[in-house]
Structures are given as C-alpha cells and as structure tokens.
Amino acid sequence: MTSTERDALTVGQVADRFGVTVRTLHHYDEIGLLSPSERSYSGYRLYTPADLERMQQVVVYRRLGFPLDEVAELLAGDADPVEHLRRQRDAVRSRMDELDTLVHALDEALEKEMNHQPLSHEEMRELFGDSFKDEYQQEAQERWGDSPRWKQSAARTKRYTKQDWVEIKAEADAVNAGLLEVFRTGVAPDSAGATEAAEAHRLHIDRRYYDCPPDFHTKLADLYVADPRYLASMGGSELPGYGEWIRDAFVANAAQRS
C-alpha cells in the first residue's frame, strides 16, 4: 500500500467525516465538482488529502447557501486557501448580519404578539395587587353574573391585552388619586371639585367595563360604605368618613347631571 493510499479515504469514510450522503458524493463526482483522484488496487475510489481539502471548501460554501454551479465557479479559479477562507469569512459575516436583523424583527414581532395576549390570573394579581383576588371575582360573578352589565364587561375585558390592562391600571390609579386629593382638601361632596372627580370615576367604568350612566353610578356608591374592600381598592380606607364622602359625591354628581 502506497503512502497516498494510506492517507486516502473511501467514499463512505468521506461521507461520514463531512456529514453528507454517499449519493451526494456520487453526484459531485458526476458533475465534476469533486472527483476522487485515486483508486485502490481493488478498484475503490479514494479521496486524497487534496480532495479532502477541496471537499472542505465545498461543504463550507454549501452551508453558506451557495448553489452548486456557483461553488464550482468559486473553486475553478486559482485562489489560494487563504483567499478562500477570507471569502468564506466575509460570507459568514454577511449572513450573521442578515440573521441579526431577522432575529431583531422576530423579537419585535414576538413582543407585539405577547402584548396582545390576555393576562392570566397570576399576571392580573401581579398588576392589581390585593384588589384582584380569585375569591373577589367569584363572588362578583355570583352576585351579578346574570346581569347585562356583567356580560358586557366580560365581553370587553376578554379582548383586553396586557398593554390595555397596564393603561387601565394607570387610569384607575389616577382616578382614585384624584378623588383622594379632593377629599383631603376638605370640600363638600357636592362641590364642583368633588363631582368632577366622581364623574372621572364614572367615565372610567363607562369606557373600560360597561355602560355606566349617572343614575347607575349611584348604585355603586353604597358599596364604598357597605363593603370595606371596595374602599380599600380606592386607597384612603384609613381616613374617617372617606367612604361616605365618595358615596355622597357620586350621588351629587348624578343629581347635577340628570
């Protein structure tokens, strides 16, 4: 056995080394892209080290997406291995830039899609804190689940995305803060400032949950006196008389707008 034959590989060995099929190597041979340079005494085709070096170039160009005819043209020149490596490096860098752009576009699309997913109960609790509890939701559904307004609210909120809920939470915080600020000034619940704050509360419900005309808003007023949980969700539950003041402000607002 000659030294060349000892260093050469069979078709099957080349296929295993480079992760291609024997059929692929036969095709490369047929089109003249890569042909084994030697044959064994038994007639087997053998790939020499030079053939293997060419095969390495073919594999890299193919992984970079070059079609076979362009690979053949690239390898037909007299470029030395360093030139091939530089060309392949440039191609890889270009592909990396393309992939970076694609990943960025996919990240933006994914973020947009995720923002349009409804919030889970866990995410609602994280956003709204103690004012959102499963038992509160269950109790409310048992009390008002058959009412048209509950059904309207359920239909609206079912479509809300995470971004919608973030905005709703910010609006609610601003409305609650407005009521508390007016109360702390010491004005009467039928004053202009109090009724304006009450109207902001009504409009928030009307826009975000269900139709809430002024007369129906007064029906909510008693909840802030009868159930301390409602007042706690507004803030200022530790302030004496705050629940009664909210109730009276809602009633006064409805009377002024009727």
C-alpha positions in Angstrom: 0.0 0.0 0.0 1.4 3.4 -1.0 1.6 6.4 1.3 -1.0 8.1 -0.8 -3.4 5.2 -0.5 -2.8 5.1 3.3 -3.8 8.8 3.6 -6.8 8.5 1.3 -10.4 7.8 2.3 -13.1 5.8 0.7 -16.5 7.3 -0.3 -18.1 6.0 2.8 -15.4 7.4 5.1 -15.6 10.9 3.4 -19.4 10.8 3.8 -19.1 10.1 7.5 -16.4 12.7 8.0 -18.3 15.6 6.4 -21.9 14.6 7.3 -23.1 14.1 3.7 -24.5 11.1 1.9 -22.7 8.7 -0.4 -25.2 9.7 -3.1 -24.2 13.4 -2.7 -20.6 12.5 -3.3 -21.5 10.5 -6.4 -23.4 13.5 -7.6 -20.4 15.8 -7.0 -18.3 13.3 -9.0 -20.8 13.2 -11.9 -20.9 17.0 -12.3 -17.2 17.4 -11.9 -17.3 19.3 -8.7 -15.3 16.8 -6.7 -13.9 13.6 -8.0 -11.7 11.1 -6.1 -8.2 11.3 -7.5 -7.0 7.8 -6.7 -8.2 4.2 -6.8 -7.2 1.3 -4.7 -5.8 -1.9 -6.1 -9.3 -3.3 -5.5 -10.8 -0.6 -7.7 -12.4 1.5 -4.9 -12.4 5.3 -5.5 -10.2 7.1 -3.0 -10.1 10.7 -1.9 -6.6 12.1 -1.4 -5.8 14.8 1.2 -6.0 17.4 -1.7 -9.5 16.1 -2.5 -10.5 16.4 1.2 -9.3 20.0 1.3 -11.5 20.7 -1.8 -14.4 18.9 -0.1 -14.0 21.1 2.9 -14.3 24.2 0.7 -17.4 22.7 -1.0 -19.1 22.0 2.4 -18.5 25.5 3.7 -19.8 27.2 0.6 -22.8 24.9 0.5 -23.6 25.7 4.2 -23.4 29.3 3.3 -26.2 28.7 0.8 -24.2 28.9 -2.5 -25.7 26.8 -5.3 -23.5 24.1 -6.8 -22.8 26.0 -10.0 -21.5 29.0 -8.1 -19.4 26.7 -5.8 -17.9 25.2 -8.9 -17.1 28.7 -10.3 -15.5 29.7 -7.0 -13.3 26.7 -6.8 -12.4 26.8 -10.5 -10.1 29.8 -10.0 -6.5 29.9 -8.8 -7.4 31.4 -5.4 -5.2 30.1 -2.6 -6.6 28.6 0.6 -6.2 32.0 2.4 -8.3 33.7 -0.2 -11.0 31.1 0.1 -11.0 31.5 3.9 -11.3 35.3 3.6 -14.1 35.0 1.1 -15.9 32.5 3.3 -15.4 34.7 6.4 -16.9 37.6 4.5 -19.9 35.5 3.5 -20.3 34.3 7.1 -20.2 37.9 8.4 -22.8 38.9 5.9 -25.0 36.0 6.9 -24.6 36.9 10.5 -25.7 40.5 9.9 -28.8 39.2 8.0 -29.6 36.8 10.8 -29.1 39.5 13.4 -31.6 41.7 11.5 -34.0 38.7 11.3 -33.7 38.0 15.0 -34.4 41.6 15.8 -37.5 41.6 13.6 -38.7 38.3 15.2 -38.1 39.7 18.7 -40.3 42.8 17.8 -43.0 40.6 16.3 -42.9 38.3 19.4 -43.1 41.2 21.8 -46.0 42.6 19.9 -47.8 39.3 19.9 -47.1 38.7 23.6 -48.6 42.1 24.4 -51.8 41.1 22.6 -52.2 38.0 24.8 -54.8 38.1 27.6 -53.4 38.4 31.1 -53.6 35.3 33.3 -55.0 35.4 36.8 -51.4 35.4 38.1 -50.5 38.4 36.0 -53.7 40.3 37.0 -52.8 39.8 40.6 -49.3 41.0 40.0 -50.6 44.1 38.3 -53.5 45.0 40.5 -52.3 43.5 43.8 -54.8 42.8 46.6 -57.6 44.4 44.7 -57.7 41.4 42.4 -58.3 38.1 44.1 -59.9 35.0 42.7 -62.5 34.9 45.5 -63.5 38.5 44.7 -64.0 37.6 41.1 -66.1 34.5 42.1 -68.2 36.5 44.5 -68.8 39.2 42.0 -69.9 36.7 39.3 -72.3 35.0 41.7 -73.9 38.4 42.6 -74.0 39.9 39.1 -73.2 37.2 36.7 -76.6 37.2 35.1 -76.8 41.0 34.7 -76.4 42.6 31.3 -73.6 44.9 32.6 -71.6 41.9 33.9 -71.9 40.3 30.5 -70.9 43.5 28.7 -67.9 43.9 31.0 -66.9 40.2 30.4 -67.1 40.7 26.6 -65.0 43.9 26.7 -62.3 42.6 29.1 -61.9 39.3 27.3 -60.4 41.3 24.4 -58.0 43.3 26.5 -54.3 42.8 26.0 -51.6 43.2 28.6 -50.9 46.8 27.4 -54.6 47.5 27.7 -54.6 46.4 31.3 -51.5 48.4 32.1 -53.3 51.5 30.7 -56.4 50.7 32.7 -54.5 50.3 35.9 -52.8 53.7 35.3 -56.2 55.3 34.6 -57.7 53.8 37.7 -54.8 54.9 39.9 -55.2 58.5 38.5 -59.0 58.5 39.2 -58.6 57.2 42.7 -55.8 59.6 43.4 -58.0 62.5 42.2 -60.8 61.5 44.5 -58.5 61.2 47.5 -56.8 64.6 46.7 -60.2 66.4 46.6 -61.3 64.7 49.8 -58.2 65.8 51.6 -58.9 69.5 50.7 -62.0 69.3 53.0 -64.5 70.4 50.4 -68.1 69.2 50.5 -69.1 66.1 48.4 -71.4 68.2 46.3 -68.8 70.8 45.4 -67.5 71.2 41.9 -64.2 69.5 42.6 -65.8 66.5 44.2 -68.4 66.0 41.5 -65.7 66.3 38.8 -63.7 63.6 40.5 -66.8 61.4 40.8 -67.5 62.0 37.1 -64.0 60.9 36.2 -64.6 57.6 38.1 -67.9 57.1 36.3 -66.4 57.7 32.9 -63.5 55.3 33.6 -66.1 52.5 34.3 -68.2 53.5 31.3 -65.2 53.5 28.9 -63.5 50.4 30.2 -66.1 48.0 31.6 -69.8 48.6 30.9 -72.3 51.3 30.3 -72.5 53.4 33.5 -74.9 56.3 33.3 -75.1 58.7 36.3 -78.1 57.0 37.9 -76.5 53.6 37.8 -73.3 55.1 39.2 -75.2 56.0 42.3 -76.0 52.3 42.9 -72.2 51.7 43.2 -72.0 54.4 45.8 -73.3 52.4 48.7 -70.6 49.7 48.1 -67.9 52.1 49.3 -69.7 52.3 52.6 -71.1 48.8 52.9 -68.0 46.8 51.9 -64.6 48.0 53.1 -62.9 46.0 50.3 -64.2 48.5 47.7 -62.9 51.4 49.7 -59.6 49.7 50.2 -59.2 49.3 46.5 -59.5 53.1 46.2 -56.9 54.0 48.8 -57.5 56.1 51.8 -59.6 53.5 53.6 -57.9 54.6 56.9 -59.4 58.1 56.6 -62.6 58.6 58.7 -65.6 59.4 56.6 -63.9 58.8 53.2 -66.4 56.1 52.1 -69.4 58.2 53.0 -67.8 61.2 51.2 -67.3 59.1 48.0 -70.9 57.9 48.2 -72.3 61.4 48.5 -70.0 62.7 45.7 -71.4 60.0 43.4 -74.9 60.9 44.3 -74.4 64.6 44.0 -72.7 64.1 40.6 -75.7 62.1 39.3 -78.1 64.7 40.6 -76.2 67.5 38.8 -76.1 65.6 35.5 -79.7 64.3 35.4 
